[in-house]
Amino acid sequence: MAEPIYNELHRLLLTNEVLHSDETHLQVINGPGKSAQSKSYMWLYRTSSDAKNSIILYEYQPSRSAMHPDKFLDGWSGFLHADGYSGYHSLEKNGNITVIGCIAHARRKFNDALKGIAEKDLSTSAAYIGKKYCDKLFSIEADIKNLTSENRYNERLKRSRPVMDEFFLWLNAESYSKGLHGNAVNYTLKQWKYLERYLIDGRLEISNNRAERSIKPFVIGRKNWLFSNTPKGAKASAIIYSIVETAKENDLNPYDYLTYIFRQAPNLDLHNSEHLNSLMPQYFKNTARA
């Protein structure tokens, strides 16, 4: 009953030009050809801030292979926010997907480098300088978050582009560094072409925090239920999580929305697009407000 709704949400997700993605591991006890201790993955795809209707979808897959997002996004063209995992970068091979990096990940690397430094020495440390560049970029984003995408693009060119250029020069000068600071510098340099791409379109975001926030409910749930018994159960979890989190993202009460679905769906032809549309979150939202 819920799977046709999930499939329609998937179709609608791919009508958006800007998406976010992330993934986290889970344990599936009885997966074919895999030991009970091996890792499987729950992938997440969601709309960005420019979407008319928010959609959050989870997809279970037995591995972290790039073939899974490649298949899930088959035929889609647009900007994909992601972390630094090379599997996402490989999606660019056909020229229809542009991966946008996450400066929040770079900032965390510099934060990690600061943890072993005495407080009195923090402000003069090289890692602190790297973090301050990231902080300045995020501060600009906070200032311009309510602008139109066109004005945000122009403000980034005027204010963020010079900071990025200066940051890049500093990173290259620090590329000899070792230890945690060196790791932060070289990670940022390696990811640079993806990190600076948020400047090319005002609809894009400086980080992939949106996806990380959306995958968190599953991560928290995993701490309680620990594992899935079978791939079929993991897939069912992905579908239910998708419907519940999409409802929440659209300011719907998940219980009310699920109750609506379970009452209406048995009386509908879910192969009929009009009937299926009547089960979408936006339709329910409009009906509830009427």
C-alpha positions as a printed Julia matrix, in Angstrom:
290×3 Matrix{Float64}:
   0.0     0.0     0.0
   2.77    2.46    0.93
   5.18    1.53   -1.86
   3.23    3.26   -4.68
   3.25    6.45   -2.57
   7.01    6.12   -2.12
   7.47    5.6    -5.86
   5.43    8.69   -6.65
   7.44   10.74   -4.15
  10.56    9.46   -5.89
   9.23   10.64   -9.24
   8.37   14.05   -7.79
  11.77   14.32   -6.09
  13.5    14.01   -9.45
  11.57   16.97  -10.86
  13.73   19.23   -8.66
  17.03   20.61   -9.97
  18.73   20.8    -6.56
  18.98   17.78   -4.23
  20.92   16.7    -1.16
  22.21   13.2    -0.42
  23.81   11.32    2.46
  24.15    7.74    3.68
  24.59    5.82    6.91
  25.28    2.2     7.75
  22.91   -0.34    9.22
  23.09   -4.01   10.05
  20.87   -6.51    8.23
  21.12   -9.9     9.92
  19.89  -12.13    7.11
  21.16  -10.49    3.95
  21.86  -12.85    1.04
  25.56  -13.53    0.56
  26.56  -11.38    3.52
  27.54  -12.13    7.11
  25.33  -10.81    9.89
  28.16   -8.5    11.0
  28.67   -6.82    7.61
  27.49   -3.29    6.86
  24.54   -2.42    4.7
  23.5     1.16    3.98
  20.55    3.46    4.17
  20.86    6.2     1.57
  19.02    9.5     1.84
  17.9    11.91   -0.87
  15.99   15.09   -0.24
  14.91   18.38   -1.76
  16.69   21.66   -1.08
  15.48   24.99    0.26
  14.2    26.11   -3.15
  11.72   23.24   -3.51
   8.03   24.03   -3.64
   7.22   20.86   -1.7
   9.77   19.15    0.54
  10.46   15.45    0.0
  12.74   13.18    2.04
  13.41    9.66    0.79
  15.42    6.83    2.3
  16.61    3.88    0.24
  18.04    0.64    1.59
  20.95   -0.9    -0.32
  23.34   -3.71    0.65
  26.48   -1.64    0.02
  27.97    1.84   -0.28
  28.68    1.41   -3.98
  28.17    4.46   -6.2
  26.0     2.32   -8.48
  23.13    2.78   -6.01
  22.79    6.6    -6.21
  23.55    6.28   -9.92
  20.5     4.05  -10.33
  18.29    6.02   -7.93
  19.03    9.26   -9.83
  18.89    7.66  -13.28
  17.82   10.21  -15.87
  18.06   13.13  -13.45
  20.03   16.31  -14.19
  20.92   18.91  -11.61
  23.01   19.89   -8.59
  23.63   17.28   -5.89
  24.85   18.38   -2.47
  26.98   15.68   -0.85
  29.91   15.08    1.45
  33.42   14.25    0.26
  32.76   10.57   -0.53
  34.22    9.78   -3.96
  31.18    7.68   -4.83
  29.17   10.87   -5.24
  31.88   12.46   -7.35
  31.73    9.54   -9.78
  28.12   10.49  -10.59
  29.48   13.35  -12.68
  30.77   10.96  -15.32
  27.82   11.46  -17.68
  27.85   15.24  -17.37
  24.28   15.61  -16.14
  25.04   15.87  -12.4
  27.14   18.56  -10.7
  28.24   17.67   -7.17
  28.33   20.48   -4.59
  30.7    19.99   -1.66
  30.17   20.69    2.03
  32.25   23.38    3.72
  30.86   22.25    7.09
  32.94   19.08    6.69
  36.08   21.15    6.11
  35.32   23.28    9.16
  34.98   20.13   11.3
  38.46   19.05   10.22
  39.9    22.34   11.48
  37.85   22.01   14.69
  39.35   18.57   15.22
  42.84   20.04   14.8
  42.08   22.59   17.54
  41.11   20.02   20.18
  44.65   19.29   21.32
  45.73   22.93   21.53
  45.85   24.82   24.84
  43.2    27.53   25.11
  45.79   30.3    25.45
  47.32   29.25   22.11
  44.09   28.79   20.13
  43.86   32.24   18.55
  47.4    32.08   17.19
  47.23   28.52   15.82
  47.13   27.83   12.09
  44.07   25.58   12.49
  42.22   28.49   14.1
  42.89   30.59   11.0
  41.45   27.86    8.77
  38.36   27.62   10.94
  37.93   31.4    10.87
  37.84   31.38    7.07
  35.01   28.84    7.23
  33.23   30.79    9.96
  33.37   33.97    7.88
  31.79   32.2     4.91
  29.0    30.84    7.1
  28.47   34.28    8.61
  27.92   35.72    5.14
  25.39   32.97    4.45
  23.49   33.89    7.61
  23.34   37.51    6.42
  21.96   36.67    2.98
  19.74   33.67    3.69
  16.5    35.6     3.16
  17.48   37.06   -0.2
  16.18   35.82   -3.53
  18.44   33.27   -5.22
  19.53   35.88   -7.77
  20.48   38.43   -5.12
  22.13   35.73   -3.03
  24.25   34.78   -6.04
  25.33   38.41   -6.54
  26.14   38.89   -2.86
  28.24   35.75   -2.84
  30.27   37.0    -5.78
  30.83   40.3    -4.0
  31.44   39.02   -0.48
  32.15   35.26   -0.46
  34.28   34.94   -3.6
  37.1    37.14   -2.23
  37.12   35.16    1.03
  37.28   31.88   -0.89
  40.15   33.17   -3.04
  42.1    34.26    0.04
  41.31   30.96    1.78
  42.63   29.0    -1.21
  45.92   30.92   -1.22
  46.31   30.32    2.52
  45.58   26.59    2.11
  48.27   26.24   -0.53
  50.76   28.03    1.7
  49.88   25.59    4.51
  49.94   22.43    2.37
  53.27   21.34    3.88
  51.61   20.97    7.31
  51.43   17.66    9.14
  49.18   16.16   11.8
  45.54   17.08   12.24
  46.05   20.55   10.82
  47.72   19.07    7.77
  44.82   16.64    7.39
  42.35   19.55    7.47
  44.32   21.58    4.95
  44.84   18.74    2.51
  41.24   17.52    2.81
  40.01   21.01    1.96
  42.39   21.34   -0.98
  41.41   17.92   -2.31
  37.72   18.85   -2.11
  38.17   22.43   -3.3
  36.57   22.21   -6.73
  33.41   20.81   -5.12
  33.49   23.2    -2.15
  33.58   26.38   -4.22
  30.72   25.36   -6.5
  28.02   26.69   -4.18
  28.97   30.08   -5.61
  27.73   29.23   -9.11
  23.99   29.36   -8.36
  22.07   31.24   -5.69
  19.85   28.22   -5.0
  22.79   26.2    -3.73
  23.9    25.9    -0.1
  27.28   26.19    1.57
  26.91   22.83    3.3
  25.11   19.52    3.17
  23.77   19.98    6.7
  20.24   19.75    5.36
  20.77   16.08    4.42
  22.63   15.35    7.65
  19.71   16.68    9.69
  17.31   14.53    7.69
  19.24   11.3     8.14
  19.57   11.87   11.89
  16.12   10.42   12.78
  17.16    7.12   11.23
  20.52    7.19   13.04
  18.75    7.81   16.36
  16.24    5.06   15.62
  19.03    2.62   14.82
  20.43    3.08   18.33
  17.13    1.71   19.67
  16.21   -1.11   17.29
  19.87   -1.93   16.41
  19.34   -3.91   13.18
  16.93   -5.13   10.51
  16.27   -8.85   10.23
  16.0    -9.02    6.43
  16.5    -6.78    3.38
  12.72   -6.77    2.96
  12.36   -5.35    6.46
  15.06   -2.74    5.78
  13.24   -1.68    2.61
   9.96   -1.42    4.53
  11.72    0.78    7.1
  13.0     3.02    4.31
   9.48    3.48    2.94
   7.89    4.27    6.31
  10.72    6.59    7.34
  10.34    8.39    4.0
   6.62    8.97    4.44
   6.92   10.03    8.09
   9.88   12.38    7.59
   8.34   13.91    4.48
   5.16   14.55    6.46
   7.13   16.23    9.24
   9.08   18.34    6.74
   5.76   19.6     5.37
   4.5    20.5     8.85
   2.06   17.6     8.93
   1.27   15.41   11.91
   2.7    12.01   10.85
   0.02   10.08   12.75
  -2.78   12.03   11.07
  -1.18   11.67    7.66
  -0.59    7.92    8.02
  -4.15    7.47    9.3
  -5.41    9.31    6.23
  -3.35    7.08    3.92
  -4.45    3.81    5.54
  -8.09    4.85    5.43
  -8.09    6.14    1.87
  -5.68    3.85    0.02
  -7.72    0.6     0.2
 -10.53    2.33   -1.7
  -8.32    3.8    -4.43
  -6.7     2.54   -7.6
  -3.04    3.28   -6.89
  -2.2     2.86  -10.58
  -4.43    5.86  -11.28
  -2.37    9.06  -11.13
  -5.29   11.16   -9.87
  -5.99    8.7    -7.06
  -2.31    8.48   -6.18
  -2.01   12.26   -6.14
  -4.76   12.41   -3.52
  -2.42   10.57   -1.13
   0.49   13.0    -1.51
   1.44   15.18    1.48
   0.6    18.42   -0.31
  -2.89   17.22   -1.18
  -3.47   16.19    2.43
  -2.12   19.53    3.68
  -4.47   21.47    1.39
  -7.42   19.23    2.33
  -6.74   19.58    6.04
  -6.65   23.37    5.74
  -9.85   23.54    3.7
